[in-house]
Structures are given as C-alpha cells and as structure tokens.
Amino acid sequence: MKDFFVNVSRYPRYFITFLLGIFYSLYQWLRPMIKTRTTAIALGGVVVTGFLFITFTLRAMLGVAETGLTPPPVDMF
C-alpha cells in the first residue's frame, strides 16, 4: 500500500484521475438523493457543515488566527 501512494505521488495525472474517480463514484451514489428537494437541501447542509468542521478544526490545530497574529510561543519547561 505504501508503494501505491509513492507511485501516485510521482505521477500527478494518476492522482488527479484517482480523485476524480472517487468524486464521480460518490456523485453516482448520491444522485438519486438529489432528485427530491428535501434530501437535496439536507445533503447540501451536510456538505457545508462538513466543510466548515474541517476548516475550523484545521485552523485550531494549526493555530491560525483571524487577526493574522501568530500565537505566543509555548514554553516547554
């Protein structure tokens, strides 16, 4: 499995194709749910909520502040 990801990182075209295949298969799986308005709105809410969750989690983990100021250094001792 490690060799697979090393190979994928060497060839960006394969990596892009791999990602497009994942998104296409997810779209095919979710397409029947998009046909009704209620489930389409709920699915959109889930996507937006998931994106916001990942964004806020990464900001907190990386210490990115809205003001652009760097956080104070952490004293290890």
N, CA, C, O and CB atoms as a CASP TS submission, in Angstrom:
PFRMAT TS
TARGET T0000
AUTHOR 0000-0000-0000
METHOD Language model
MODEL 1
PARENT N/A
ATOM      1  N   MET     1       0.823  -1.186   0.000  1.00  0.00           N
ATOM      2  CA  MET     1       0.000   0.000   0.000  1.00  0.00           C
ATOM      3  C   MET     1       0.870   1.254   0.000  1.00  0.00           C
ATOM      4  O   MET     1       0.532   2.257  -0.629  1.00  0.00           O
ATOM      5  CB  MET     1      -0.938  -0.005   1.203  1.00  0.00           C
ATOM      6  N   LYS     2       1.996   1.185   0.714  1.00  0.00           N
ATOM      7  CA  LYS     2       2.895   2.336   0.750  1.00  0.00           C
ATOM      8  C   LYS     2       3.458   2.615  -0.641  1.00  0.00           C
ATOM      9  O   LYS     2       3.572   3.770  -1.052  1.00  0.00           O
ATOM     10  CB  LYS     2       4.040   2.099   1.754  1.00  0.00           C
ATOM     11  N   ASP     3       3.810   1.549  -1.362  1.00  0.00           N
ATOM     12  CA  ASP     3       4.334   1.719  -2.719  1.00  0.00           C
ATOM     13  C   ASP     3       3.296   2.356  -3.644  1.00  0.00           C
ATOM     14  O   ASP     3       3.640   3.120  -4.546  1.00  0.00           O
ATOM     15  CB  ASP     3       4.780   0.369  -3.288  1.00  0.00           C
ATOM     16  N   PHE     4       2.028   2.033  -3.409  1.00  0.00           N
ATOM     17  CA  PHE     4       0.975   2.617  -4.230  1.00  0.00           C
ATOM     18  C   PHE     4       0.964   4.134  -4.094  1.00  0.00           C
ATOM     19  O   PHE     4       0.918   4.847  -5.097  1.00  0.00           O
ATOM     20  CB  PHE     4      -0.389   2.042  -3.843  1.00  0.00           C
ATOM     21  N   PHE     5       1.006   4.631  -2.858  1.00  0.00           N
ATOM     22  CA  PHE     5       0.960   6.081  -2.656  1.00  0.00           C
ATOM     23  C   PHE     5       2.244   6.760  -3.104  1.00  0.00           C
ATOM     24  O   PHE     5       2.206   7.915  -3.529  1.00  0.00           O
ATOM     25  CB  PHE     5       0.698   6.397  -1.195  1.00  0.00           C
ATOM     26  N   VAL     6       3.379   6.075  -3.020  1.00  0.00           N
ATOM     27  CA  VAL     6       4.621   6.639  -3.559  1.00  0.00           C
ATOM     28  C   VAL     6       4.498   6.767  -5.069  1.00  0.00           C
ATOM     29  O   VAL     6       4.897   7.781  -5.644  1.00  0.00           O
ATOM     30  CB  VAL     6       5.848   5.759  -3.182  1.00  0.00           C
ATOM     31  N   ASN     7       3.952   5.750  -5.710  1.00  0.00           N
ATOM     32  CA  ASN     7       3.769   5.780  -7.157  1.00  0.00           C
ATOM     33  C   ASN     7       2.784   6.878  -7.561  1.00  0.00           C
ATOM     34  O   ASN     7       3.006   7.581  -8.547  1.00  0.00           O
ATOM     35  CB  ASN     7       3.278   4.415  -7.661  1.00  0.00           C
ATOM     36  N   VAL     8       1.702   7.026  -6.803  1.00  0.00           N
ATOM     37  CA  VAL     8       0.709   8.052  -7.108  1.00  0.00           C
ATOM     38  C   VAL     8       1.310   9.438  -6.955  1.00  0.00           C
ATOM     39  O   VAL     8       1.008  10.332  -7.745  1.00  0.00           O
ATOM     40  CB  VAL     8      -0.518   7.902  -6.203  1.00  0.00           C
ATOM     41  N   SER     9       2.154   9.630  -5.954  1.00  0.00           N
ATOM     42  CA  SER     9       2.749  10.956  -5.759  1.00  0.00           C
ATOM     43  C   SER     9       3.735  11.304  -6.868  1.00  0.00           C
ATOM     44  O   SER     9       4.002  12.482  -7.106  1.00  0.00           O
ATOM     45  CB  SER     9       3.450  11.024  -4.407  1.00  0.00           C
ATOM     46  N   ARG    10       4.274  10.306  -7.542  1.00  0.00           N
ATOM     47  CA  ARG    10       5.199  10.572  -8.652  1.00  0.00           C
ATOM     48  C   ARG    10       4.471  11.014  -9.916  1.00  0.00           C
ATOM     49  O   ARG    10       5.034  11.737 -10.738  1.00  0.00           O
ATOM     50  CB  ARG    10       6.028   9.331  -8.950  1.00  0.00           C
ATOM     51  N   TYR    11       3.264  10.596 -10.068  1.00  0.00           N
ATOM     52  CA  TYR    11       2.519  10.865 -11.292  1.00  0.00           C
ATOM     53  C   TYR    11       1.238  11.627 -10.964  1.00  0.00           C
ATOM     54  O   TYR    11       0.217  11.011 -10.656  1.00  0.00           O
ATOM     55  CB  TYR    11       2.193   9.550 -12.034  1.00  0.00           C
ATOM     56  N   PRO    12       1.278  12.965 -11.025  1.00  0.00           N
ATOM     57  CA  PRO    12       0.094  13.767 -10.665  1.00  0.00           C
ATOM     58  C   PRO    12      -1.140  13.461 -11.510  1.00  0.00           C
ATOM     59  O   PRO    12      -2.263  13.597 -11.026  1.00  0.00           O
ATOM     60  CB  PRO    12       0.420  15.229 -10.792  1.00  0.00           C
ATOM     61  N   ARG    13      -0.953  13.060 -12.737  1.00  0.00           N
ATOM     62  CA  ARG    13      -2.110  12.750 -13.582  1.00  0.00           C
ATOM     63  C   ARG    13      -2.878  11.560 -13.019  1.00  0.00           C
ATOM     64  O   ARG    13      -4.109  11.564 -13.016  1.00  0.00           O
ATOM     65  CB  ARG    13      -1.664  12.459 -15.030  1.00  0.00           C
ATOM     66  N   TYR    14      -2.165  10.545 -12.544  1.00  0.00           N
ATOM     67  CA  TYR    14      -2.835   9.400 -11.941  1.00  0.00           C
ATOM     68  C   TYR    14      -3.539   9.806 -10.655  1.00  0.00           C
ATOM     69  O   TYR    14      -4.632   9.322 -10.360  1.00  0.00           O
ATOM     70  CB  TYR    14      -1.834   8.276 -11.665  1.00  0.00           C
ATOM     71  N   PHE    15      -2.922  10.685  -9.900  1.00  0.00           N
ATOM     72  CA  PHE    15      -3.519  11.149  -8.650  1.00  0.00           C
ATOM     73  C   PHE    15      -4.813  11.916  -8.927  1.00  0.00           C
ATOM     74  O   PHE    15      -5.815  11.718  -8.239  1.00  0.00           O
ATOM     75  CB  PHE    15      -2.524  12.037  -7.872  1.00  0.00           C
ATOM     76  N   ILE    16      -4.790  12.784  -9.928  1.00  0.00           N
ATOM     77  CA  ILE    16      -5.994  13.546 -10.284  1.00  0.00           C
ATOM     78  C   ILE    16      -7.085  12.605 -10.779  1.00  0.00           C
ATOM     79  O   ILE    16      -8.253  12.775 -10.431  1.00  0.00           O
ATOM     80  CB  ILE    16      -5.672  14.608 -11.366  1.00  0.00           C
ATOM     81  N   THR    17      -6.718  11.620 -11.580  1.00  0.00           N
ATOM     82  CA  THR    17      -7.687  10.645 -12.060  1.00  0.00           C
ATOM     83  C   THR    17      -8.271   9.844 -10.907  1.00  0.00           C
ATOM     84  O   THR    17      -9.470   9.565 -10.888  1.00  0.00           O
ATOM     85  CB  THR    17      -7.042   9.709 -13.077  1.00  0.00           C
ATOM     86  N   PHE    18      -7.444   9.478  -9.958  1.00  0.00           N
ATOM     87  CA  PHE    18      -7.880   8.750  -8.766  1.00  0.00           C
ATOM     88  C   PHE    18      -8.908   9.574  -7.987  1.00  0.00           C
ATOM     89  O   PHE    18      -9.947   9.051  -7.584  1.00  0.00           O
ATOM     90  CB  PHE    18      -6.670   8.405  -7.865  1.00  0.00           C
ATOM     91  N   LEU    19      -8.620  10.860  -7.774  1.00  0.00           N
ATOM     92  CA  LEU    19      -9.545  11.725  -7.039  1.00  0.00           C
ATOM     93  C   LEU    19     -10.843  11.944  -7.810  1.00  0.00           C
ATOM     94  O   LEU    19     -11.925  11.925  -7.223  1.00  0.00           O
ATOM     95  CB  LEU    19      -8.887  13.068  -6.739  1.00  0.00           C
ATOM     96  N   LEU    20     -10.740  12.153  -9.118  1.00  0.00           N
ATOM     97  CA  LEU    20     -11.951  12.331  -9.919  1.00  0.00           C
ATOM     98  C   LEU    20     -12.818  11.074  -9.895  1.00  0.00           C
ATOM     99  O   LEU    20     -14.045  11.168  -9.879  1.00  0.00           O
ATOM    100  CB  LEU    20     -11.585  12.691 -11.363  1.00  0.00           C
ATOM    101  N   GLY    21     -12.194   9.916  -9.894  1.00  0.00           N
ATOM    102  CA  GLY    21     -12.943   8.666  -9.802  1.00  0.00           C
ATOM    103  C   GLY    21     -13.686   8.539  -8.486  1.00  0.00           C
ATOM    104  O   GLY    21     -14.819   8.060  -8.452  1.00  0.00           O
ATOM    105  N   ILE    22     -13.054   8.965  -7.405  1.00  0.00           N
ATOM    106  CA  ILE    22     -13.722   8.932  -6.102  1.00  0.00           C
ATOM    107  C   ILE    22     -14.918   9.874  -6.100  1.00  0.00           C
ATOM    108  O   ILE    22     -16.008   9.499  -5.668  1.00  0.00           O
ATOM    109  CB  ILE    22     -12.739   9.311  -4.973  1.00  0.00           C
ATOM    110  N   PHE    23     -14.712  11.111  -6.588  1.00  0.00           N
ATOM    111  CA  PHE    23     -15.814  12.071  -6.607  1.00  0.00           C
ATOM    112  C   PHE    23     -16.938  11.620  -7.540  1.00  0.00           C
ATOM    113  O   PHE    23     -18.113  11.823  -7.233  1.00  0.00           O
ATOM    114  CB  PHE    23     -15.307  13.447  -7.031  1.00  0.00           C
ATOM    115  N   TYR    24     -16.594  11.018  -8.664  1.00  0.00           N
ATOM    116  CA  TYR    24     -17.617  10.541  -9.593  1.00  0.00           C
ATOM    117  C   TYR    24     -18.434   9.406  -8.973  1.00  0.00           C
ATOM    118  O   TYR    24     -19.657   9.377  -9.106  1.00  0.00           O
ATOM    119  CB  TYR    24     -16.971  10.072 -10.905  1.00  0.00           C
ATOM    120  N   SER    25     -17.763   8.478  -8.299  1.00  0.00           N
ATOM    121  CA  SER    25     -18.494   7.376  -7.680  1.00  0.00           C
ATOM    122  C   SER    25     -19.378   7.877  -6.540  1.00  0.00           C
ATOM    123  O   SER    25     -20.482   7.368  -6.344  1.00  0.00           O
ATOM    124  CB  SER    25     -17.518   6.311  -7.163  1.00  0.00           C
ATOM    125  N   LEU    26     -18.900   8.877  -5.781  1.00  0.00           N
ATOM    126  CA  LEU    26     -19.753   9.463  -4.745  1.00  0.00           C
ATOM    127  C   LEU    26     -20.960  10.168  -5.363  1.00  0.00           C
ATOM    128  O   LEU    26     -22.073  10.074  -4.846  1.00  0.00           O
ATOM    129  CB  LEU    26     -18.948  10.452  -3.883  1.00  0.00           C
ATOM    130  N   TYR    27     -20.735  10.867  -6.461  1.00  0.00           N
ATOM    131  CA  TYR    27     -21.838  11.549  -7.144  1.00  0.00           C
ATOM    132  C   TYR    27     -22.871  10.534  -7.642  1.00  0.00           C
ATOM    133  O   TYR    27     -24.073  10.751  -7.487  1.00  0.00           O
ATOM    134  CB  TYR    27     -21.305  12.395  -8.325  1.00  0.00           C
ATOM    135  N   GLN    28     -22.420   9.444  -8.232  1.00  0.00           N
ATOM    136  CA  GLN    28     -23.344   8.422  -8.723  1.00  0.00           C
ATOM    137  C   GLN    28     -24.141   7.804  -7.576  1.00  0.00           C
ATOM    138  O   GLN    28     -25.311   7.458  -7.741  1.00  0.00           O
ATOM    139  CB  GLN    28     -22.578   7.330  -9.480  1.00  0.00           C
ATOM    140  N   TRP    29     -23.507   7.669  -6.424  1.00  0.00           N
ATOM    141  CA  TRP    29     -24.162   7.083  -5.266  1.00  0.00           C
ATOM    142  C   TRP    29     -25.196   8.042  -4.675  1.00  0.00           C
ATOM    143  O   TRP    29     -26.247   7.609  -4.202  1.00  0.00           O
ATOM    144  CB  TRP    29     -23.125   6.704  -4.207  1.00  0.00           C
ATOM    145  N   LEU    30     -24.898   9.355  -4.703  1.00  0.00           N
ATOM    146  CA  LEU    30     -25.787  10.346  -4.101  1.00  0.00           C
ATOM    147  C   LEU    30     -26.795  10.941  -5.084  1.00  0.00           C
ATOM    148  O   LEU    30     -27.706  11.653  -4.660  1.00  0.00           O
ATOM    149  CB  LEU    30     -24.970  11.451  -3.503  1.00  0.00           C
ATOM    150  N   ARG    31     -26.661  10.674  -6.358  1.00  0.00           N
ATOM    151  CA  ARG    31     -27.538  11.266  -7.372  1.00  0.00           C
ATOM    152  C   ARG    31     -29.017  10.979  -7.137  1.00  0.00           C
ATOM    153  O   ARG    31     -29.826  11.892  -7.299  1.00  0.00           O
ATOM    154  CB  ARG    31     -27.148  10.764  -8.733  1.00  0.00           C
ATOM    155  N   PRO    32     -29.418   9.762  -6.765  1.00  0.00           N
ATOM    156  CA  PRO    32     -30.851   9.549  -6.512  1.00  0.00           C
ATOM    157  C   PRO    32     -31.387  10.402  -5.359  1.00  0.00           C
ATOM    158  O   PRO    32     -32.565  10.758  -5.354  1.00  0.00           O
ATOM    159  CB  PRO    32     -31.106   8.082  -6.211  1.00  0.00           C
ATOM    160  N   MET    33     -30.545  10.732  -4.394  1.00  0.00           N
ATOM    161  CA  MET    33     -30.992  11.546  -3.264  1.00  0.00           C
ATOM    162  C   MET    33     -31.186  13.006  -3.650  1.00  0.00           C
ATOM    163  O   MET    33     -31.954  13.716  -3.001  1.00  0.00           O
ATOM    164  CB  MET    33     -29.997  11.449  -2.125  1.00  0.00           C
ATOM    165  N   ILE    34     -30.510  13.462  -4.688  1.00  0.00           N
ATOM    166  CA  ILE    34     -30.585  14.863  -5.091  1.00  0.00           C
ATOM    167  C   ILE    34     -31.894  15.155  -5.831  1.00  0.00           C
ATOM    168  O   ILE    34     -32.276  16.317  -5.972  1.00  0.00           O
ATOM    169  CB  ILE    34     -29.384  15.225  -5.975  1.00  0.00           C
ATOM    170  N   LYS    35     -32.574  14.127  -6.297  1.00  0.00           N
ATOM    171  CA  LYS    35     -33.776  14.335  -7.111  1.00  0.00           C
ATOM    172  C   LYS    35     -34.925  14.951  -6.319  1.00  0.00           C
ATOM    173  O   LYS    35     -35.719  15.705  -6.882  1.00  0.00           O
ATOM    174  CB  LYS    35     -34.225  13.021  -7.709  1.00  0.00           C
ATOM    175  N   THR    36     -35.031  14.651  -5.040  1.00  0.00           N
ATOM    176  CA  THR    36     -36.081  15.284  -4.239  1.00  0.00           C
ATOM    177  C   THR    36     -35.510  16.509  -3.536  1.00  0.00           C
ATOM    178  O   THR    36     -34.353  16.523  -3.116  1.00  0.00           O
ATOM    179  CB  THR    36     -36.674  14.285  -3.203  1.00  0.00           C
ATOM    180  N   ARG    37     -36.337  17.521  -3.421  1.00  0.00           N
ATOM    181  CA  ARG    37     -35.861  18.811  -2.910  1.00  0.00           C
ATOM    182  C   ARG    37     -35.416  18.721  -1.448  1.00  0.00           C
ATOM    183  O   ARG    37     -34.397  19.303  -1.076  1.00  0.00           O
ATOM    184  CB  ARG    37     -36.957  19.864  -3.051  1.00  0.00           C
ATOM    185  N   THR    38     -36.162  18.006  -0.630  1.00  0.00           N
ATOM    186  CA  THR    38     -35.847  17.930   0.795  1.00  0.00           C
ATOM    187  C   THR    38     -34.501  17.266   1.030  1.00  0.00           C
ATOM    188  O   THR    38     -33.685  17.773   1.800  1.00  0.00           O
ATOM    189  CB  THR    38     -36.936  17.170   1.539  1.00  0.00           C
ATOM    190  N   THR    39     -34.265  16.149   0.379  1.00  0.00           N
ATOM    191  CA  THR    39     -32.986  15.468   0.583  1.00  0.00           C
ATOM    192  C   THR    39     -31.834  16.242  -0.046  1.00  0.00           C
ATOM    193  O   THR    39     -30.706  16.176   0.443  1.00  0.00           O
ATOM    194  CB  THR    39     -33.040  14.056   0.005  1.00  0.00           C
ATOM    195  N   ALA    40     -32.103  16.971  -1.119  1.00  0.00           N
ATOM    196  CA  ALA    40     -31.046  17.794  -1.722  1.00  0.00           C
ATOM    197  C   ALA    40     -30.623  18.908  -0.774  1.00  0.00           C
ATOM    198  O   ALA    40     -29.433  19.192  -0.642  1.00  0.00           O
ATOM    199  CB  ALA    40     -31.519  18.392  -3.062  1.00  0.00           C
ATOM    200  N   ILE    41     -31.592  19.541  -0.111  1.00  0.00           N
ATOM    201  CA  ILE    41     -31.269  20.592   0.856  1.00  0.00           C
ATOM    202  C   ILE    41     -30.524  19.997   2.048  1.00  0.00           C
ATOM    203  O   ILE    41     -29.546  20.576   2.522  1.00  0.00           O
ATOM    204  CB  ILE    41     -32.554  21.315   1.330  1.00  0.00           C
ATOM    205  N   ALA    42     -30.980  18.847   2.532  1.00  0.00           N
ATOM    206  CA  ALA    42     -30.309  18.200   3.657  1.00  0.00           C
ATOM    207  C   ALA    42     -28.887  17.787   3.280  1.00  0.00           C
ATOM    208  O   ALA    42     -27.962  17.948   4.076  1.00  0.00           O
ATOM    209  CB  ALA    42     -31.110  16.976   4.125  1.00  0.00           C
ATOM    210  N   LEU    43     -28.713  17.261   2.085  1.00  0.00           N
ATOM    211  CA  LEU    43     -27.384  16.856   1.629  1.00  0.00           C
ATOM    212  C   LEU    43     -26.466  18.063   1.484  1.00  0.00           C
ATOM    213  O   LEU    43     -25.287  17.993   1.829  1.00  0.00           O
ATOM    214  CB  LEU    43     -27.480  16.105   0.297  1.00  0.00           C
ATOM    215  N   GLY    44     -27.002  19.171   0.976  1.00  0.00           N
ATOM    216  CA  GLY    44     -26.218  20.405   0.892  1.00  0.00           C
ATOM    217  C   GLY    44     -25.805  20.895   2.269  1.00  0.00           C
ATOM    218  O   GLY    44     -24.680  21.358   2.454  1.00  0.00           O
ATOM    219  N   GLY    45     -26.706  20.795   3.234  1.00  0.00           N
ATOM    220  CA  GLY    45     -26.375  21.184   4.606  1.00  0.00           C
ATOM    221  C   GLY    45     -25.290  20.319   5.203  1.00  0.00           C
ATOM    222  O   GLY    45     -24.416  20.812   5.916  1.00  0.00           O
ATOM    223  N   VAL    46     -25.342  19.026   4.916  1.00  0.00           N
ATOM    224  CA  VAL    46     -24.307  18.116   5.420  1.00  0.00           C
ATOM    225  C   VAL    46     -22.951  18.448   4.801  1.00  0.00           C
ATOM    226  O   VAL    46     -21.934  18.428   5.494  1.00  0.00           O
ATOM    227  CB  VAL    46     -24.684  16.649   5.122  1.00  0.00           C
ATOM    228  N   VAL    47     -22.930  18.750   3.510  1.00  0.00           N
ATOM    229  CA  VAL    47     -21.672  19.088   2.832  1.00  0.00           C
ATOM    230  C   VAL    47     -21.093  20.381   3.392  1.00  0.00           C
ATOM    231  O   VAL    47     -19.897  20.451   3.679  1.00  0.00           O
ATOM    232  CB  VAL    47     -21.893  19.222   1.311  1.00  0.00           C
ATOM    233  N   VAL    48     -21.931  21.406   3.551  1.00  0.00           N
ATOM    234  CA  VAL    48     -21.455  22.689   4.086  1.00  0.00           C
ATOM    235  C   VAL    48     -20.978  22.527   5.526  1.00  0.00           C
ATOM    236  O   VAL    48     -19.937  23.067   5.900  1.00  0.00           O
ATOM    237  CB  VAL    48     -22.569  23.755   4.013  1.00  0.00           C
ATOM    238  N   THR    49     -21.733  21.787   6.333  1.00  0.00           N
ATOM    239  CA  THR    49     -21.341  21.559   7.720  1.00  0.00           C
ATOM    240  C   THR    49     -20.027  20.796   7.802  1.00  0.00           C
ATOM    241  O   THR    49     -19.172  21.128   8.623  1.00  0.00           O
ATOM    242  CB  THR    49     -22.435  20.797   8.463  1.00  0.00           C
ATOM    243  N   GLY    50     -19.854  19.792   6.974  1.00  0.00           N
ATOM    244  CA  GLY    50     -18.600  19.040   6.961  1.00  0.00           C
ATOM    245  C   GLY    50     -17.419  19.901   6.556  1.00  0.00           C
ATOM    246  O   GLY    50     -16.343  19.804   7.147  1.00  0.00           O
ATOM    247  N   PHE    51     -17.615  20.747   5.544  1.00  0.00           N
ATOM    248  CA  PHE    51     -16.548  21.650   5.114  1.00  0.00           C
ATOM    249  C   PHE    51     -16.169  22.624   6.227  1.00  0.00           C
ATOM    250  O   PHE    51     -14.985  22.849   6.477  1.00  0.00           O
ATOM    251  CB  PHE    51     -16.975  22.422   3.862  1.00  0.00           C
ATOM    252  N   LEU    52     -17.169  23.203   6.896  1.00  0.00           N
ATOM    253  CA  LEU    52     -16.891  24.128   7.994  1.00  0.00           C
ATOM    254  C   LEU    52     -16.199  23.421   9.159  1.00  0.00           C
ATOM    255  O   LEU    52     -15.295  23.984   9.777  1.00  0.00           O
ATOM    256  CB  LEU    52     -18.186  24.782   8.474  1.00  0.00           C
ATOM    257  N   PHE    53     -16.618  22.198   9.461  1.00  0.00           N
ATOM    258  CA  PHE    53     -15.990  21.437  10.539  1.00  0.00           C
ATOM    259  C   PHE    53     -14.511  21.200  10.252  1.00  0.00           C
ATOM    260  O   PHE    53     -13.666  21.395  11.126  1.00  0.00           O
ATOM    261  CB  PHE    53     -16.709  20.101  10.737  1.00  0.00           C
ATOM    262  N   ILE    54     -14.202  20.780   9.037  1.00  0.00           N
ATOM    263  CA  ILE    54     -12.802  20.542   8.671  1.00  0.00           C
ATOM    264  C   ILE    54     -12.011  21.844   8.693  1.00  0.00           C
ATOM    265  O   ILE    54     -10.871  21.868   9.157  1.00  0.00           O
ATOM    266  CB  ILE    54     -12.709  19.888   7.278  1.00  0.00           C
ATOM    267  N   THR    55     -12.607  22.932   8.193  1.00  0.00           N
ATOM    268  CA  THR    55     -11.923  24.227   8.178  1.00  0.00           C
ATOM    269  C   THR    55     -11.597  24.701   9.582  1.00  0.00           C
ATOM    270  O   THR    55     -10.459  25.085   9.856  1.00  0.00           O
ATOM    271  CB  THR    55     -12.774  25.270   7.466  1.00  0.00           C
ATOM    272  N   PHE    56     -12.580  24.681  10.480  1.00  0.00           N
ATOM    273  CA  PHE    56     -12.349  25.156  11.845  1.00  0.00           C
ATOM    274  C   PHE    56     -11.401  24.239  12.607  1.00  0.00           C
ATOM    275  O   PHE    56     -10.605  24.709  13.420  1.00  0.00           O
ATOM    276  CB  PHE    56     -13.671  25.271  12.594  1.00  0.00           C
ATOM    277  N   THR    57     -11.479  22.937  12.354  1.00  0.00           N
ATOM    278  CA  THR    57     -10.575  22.008  13.021  1.00  0.00           C
ATOM    279  C   THR    57      -9.138  22.247  12.587  1.00  0.00           C
ATOM    280  O   THR    57      -8.240  22.275  13.428  1.00  0.00           O
ATOM    281  CB  THR    57     -10.981  20.564  12.731  1.00  0.00           C
ATOM    282  N   LEU    58      -8.902  22.420  11.290  1.00  0.00           N
ATOM    283  CA  LEU    58      -7.542  22.677  10.814  1.00  0.00           C
ATOM    284  C   LEU    58      -7.024  24.021  11.305  1.00  0.00           C
ATOM    285  O   LEU    58      -5.843  24.141  11.631  1.00  0.00           O
ATOM    286  CB  LEU    58      -7.495  22.630   9.291  1.00  0.00           C
ATOM    287  N   ARG    59      -7.880  25.031  11.363  1.00  0.00           N
ATOM    288  CA  ARG    59      -7.445  26.329  11.894  1.00  0.00           C
ATOM    289  C   ARG    59      -7.022  26.208  13.347  1.00  0.00           C
ATOM    290  O   ARG    59      -6.012  26.785  13.749  1.00  0.00           O
ATOM    291  CB  ARG    59      -8.562  27.369  11.760  1.00  0.00           C
ATOM    292  N   ALA    60      -7.784  25.465  14.136  1.00  0.00           N
ATOM    293  CA  ALA    60      -7.441  25.298  15.545  1.00  0.00           C
ATOM    294  C   ALA    60      -6.167  24.473  15.706  1.00  0.00           C
ATOM    295  O   ALA    60      -5.337  24.776  16.563  1.00  0.00           O
ATOM    296  CB  ALA    60      -8.596  24.636  16.300  1.00  0.00           C
ATOM    297  N   MET    61      -6.008  23.446  14.898  1.00  0.00           N
ATOM    298  CA  MET    61      -4.819  22.594  15.001  1.00  0.00           C
ATOM    299  C   MET    61      -3.563  23.330  14.571  1.00  0.00           C
ATOM    300  O   MET    61      -2.497  23.124  15.150  1.00  0.00           O
ATOM    301  CB  MET    61      -4.992  21.340  14.158  1.00  0.00           C
ATOM    302  N   LEU    62      -3.675  24.187  13.562  1.00  0.00           N
ATOM    303  CA  LEU    62      -2.510  24.891  13.036  1.00  0.00           C
ATOM    304  C   LEU    62      -2.273  26.232  13.712  1.00  0.00           C
ATOM    305  O   LEU    62      -1.263  26.882  13.443  1.00  0.00           O
ATOM    306  CB  LEU    62      -2.664  25.096  11.559  1.00  0.00           C
ATOM    307  N   GLY    63      -3.172  26.657  14.574  1.00  0.00           N
ATOM    308  CA  GLY    63      -3.004  27.909  15.290  1.00  0.00           C
ATOM    309  C   GLY    63      -3.187  29.129  14.423  1.00  0.00           C
ATOM    310  O   GLY    63      -2.574  30.164  14.685  1.00  0.00           O
ATOM    311  N   VAL    64      -4.005  29.040  13.407  1.00  0.00           N
ATOM    312  CA  VAL    64      -4.252  30.174  12.523  1.00  0.00           C
ATOM    313  C   VAL    64      -5.314  31.058  13.172  1.00  0.00           C
ATOM    314  O   VAL    64      -6.406  30.590  13.493  1.00  0.00           O
ATOM    315  CB  VAL    64      -4.701  29.700  11.096  1.00  0.00           C
ATOM    316  N   ALA    65      -4.988  32.344  13.364  1.00  0.00           N
ATOM    317  CA  ALA    65      -5.934  33.280  13.969  1.00  0.00           C
ATOM    318  C   ALA    65      -6.506  34.192  12.890  1.00  0.00           C
ATOM    319  O   ALA    65      -5.870  34.425  11.862  1.00  0.00           O
ATOM    320  CB  ALA    65      -5.251  34.115  15.087  1.00  0.00           C
ATOM    321  N   GLU    66      -7.699  34.700  13.128  1.00  0.00           N
ATOM    322  CA  GLU    66      -8.341  35.605  12.172  1.00  0.00           C
ATOM    323  C   GLU    66      -7.589  36.928  12.069  1.00  0.00           C
ATOM    324  O   GLU    66      -7.627  37.577  11.024  1.00  0.00           O
ATOM    325  CB  GLU    66      -9.794  35.862  12.576  1.00  0.00           C
ATOM    326  N   THR    67      -6.906  37.337  13.140  1.00  0.00           N
ATOM    327  CA  THR    67      -6.221  38.625  13.142  1.00  0.00           C
ATOM    328  C   THR    67      -4.911  38.576  12.377  1.00  0.00           C
ATOM    329  O   THR    67      -4.343  39.619  12.051  1.00  0.00           O
ATOM    330  CB  THR    67      -5.965  39.076  14.559  1.00  0.00           C
ATOM    331  N   GLY    68      -4.433  37.391  12.091  1.00  0.00           N
ATOM    332  CA  GLY    68      -3.166  37.262  11.384  1.00  0.00           C
ATOM    333  C   GLY    68      -1.974  37.269  12.317  1.00  0.00           C
ATOM    334  O   GLY    68      -0.836  37.140  11.864  1.00  0.00           O
ATOM    335  N   LEU    69      -2.212  37.418  13.618  1.00  0.00           N
ATOM    336  CA  LEU    69      -1.121  37.406  14.585  1.00  0.00           C
ATOM    337  C   LEU    69      -0.733  35.973  14.895  1.00  0.00           C
ATOM    338  O   LEU    69      -1.586  35.085  14.915  1.00  0.00           O
ATOM    339  CB  LEU    69      -1.515  38.152  15.874  1.00  0.00           C
ATOM    340  N   THR    70       0.522  35.748  15.132  1.00  0.00           N
ATOM    341  CA  THR    70       0.961  34.407  15.486  1.00  0.00           C
ATOM    342  C   THR    70       0.704  34.179  16.967  1.00  0.00           C
ATOM    343  O   THR    70       0.797  35.115  17.761  1.00  0.00           O
ATOM    344  CB  THR    70       2.461  34.200  15.147  1.00  0.00           C
ATOM    345  N   PRO    71       0.385  32.962  17.346  1.00  0.00           N
ATOM    346  CA  PRO    71       0.147  32.679  18.756  1.00  0.00           C
ATOM    347  C   PRO    71       1.446  32.783  19.549  1.00  0.00           C
ATOM    348  O   PRO    71       2.529  32.641  18.982  1.00  0.00           O
ATOM    349  CB  PRO    71      -0.475  31.285  18.927  1.00  0.00           C
ATOM    350  N   PRO    72       1.349  33.027  20.846  1.00  0.00           N
ATOM    351  CA  PRO    72       2.568  33.125  21.646  1.00  0.00           C
ATOM    352  C   PRO    72       3.292  31.790  21.676  1.00  0.00           C
ATOM    353  O   PRO    72       2.659  30.741  21.559  1.00  0.00           O
ATOM    354  CB  PRO    72       2.244  33.586  23.075  1.00  0.00           C
ATOM    355  N   PRO    73       4.614  31.814  21.831  1.00  0.00           N
ATOM    356  CA  PRO    73       5.353  30.550  21.866  1.00  0.00           C
ATOM    357  C   PRO    73       4.989  29.741  23.102  1.00  0.00           C
ATOM    358  O   PRO    73       4.689  30.292  24.161  1.00  0.00           O
ATOM    359  CB  PRO    73       6.865  30.810  21.834  1.00  0.00           C
ATOM    360  N   VAL    74       5.022  28.440  22.945  1.00  0.00           N
ATOM    361  CA  VAL    74       4.698  27.539  24.041  1.00  0.00           C
ATOM    362  C   VAL    74       5.974  27.254  24.813  1.00  0.00           C
ATOM    363  O   VAL    74       6.995  26.885  24.233  1.00  0.00           O
ATOM    364  CB  VAL    74       4.047  26.221  23.523  1.00  0.00           C
ATOM    365  N   ASP    75       5.908  27.428  26.123  1.00  0.00           N
ATOM    366  CA  ASP    75       7.060  27.161  26.979  1.00  0.00           C
ATOM    367  C   ASP    75       7.044  25.685  27.345  1.00  0.00           C
ATOM    368  O   ASP    75       6.117  25.219  28.008  1.00  0.00           O
ATOM    369  CB  ASP    75       7.042  28.062  28.260  1.00  0.00           C
ATOM    370  N   MET    76       8.046  24.958  26.926  1.00  0.00           N
ATOM    371  CA  MET    76       8.083  23.520  27.160  1.00  0.00           C
ATOM    372  C   MET    76       8.514  23.162  28.576  1.00  0.00           C
ATOM    373  O   MET    76       8.199  22.071  29.051  1.00  0.00           O
ATOM    374  CB  MET    76       9.008  22.869  26.174  1.00  0.00           C
ATOM    375  N   PHE    77       9.228  24.053  29.264  1.00  0.00           N
ATOM    376  CA  PHE    77       9.745  23.707  30.592  1.00  0.00           C
ATOM    377  C   PHE    77       9.227  24.637  31.637  1.00  0.00           C
ATOM    378  O   PHE    77       9.561  24.492  32.813  1.00  0.00           O
ATOM    379  CB  PHE    77      11.250  23.723  30.605  1.00  0.00           C
TER
END
